[in-house]
Amino acid sequence: AEGHAEGERVDDPILRILGTLLQALESSAGPSVSLSPVELSDRTGLDLELVEVVLGELHSRGYVQLGQRSVVVVDSAPLRGLQHLLGLKEDARQSLRCR
């Protein structure tokens, strides 16, 4: 429930998914975490189809590995970098909207 509430503060679906994956990594015991697309959909409040599209993009760019019903993050550093860049973009978009 906490990941769901935090994800709702962000408009960008990619940022929601990245935040949820990174949050799960922080609370996991090991260097990787496995979440299913359904779990990500539940935690982010996003439609399952949208989650699957975003995961497909993240996979094709080498950020995550996809199993039959799991998403595996092996190295969080590239994901954190992407989250930072997209966060800057979101901040800029928000500040332009407020003018």
Secondary structure, 3 states (H helix, E strand, C coil): CHHHHHHCCCCCHHHHHHHHHHHHHHHCCCCCEEECHHHHHHHHCCCHHHHHHHHHHHHHCCCCEECCCCEEECCHHHHHHHHHHHHHHHHHHHHHHCC
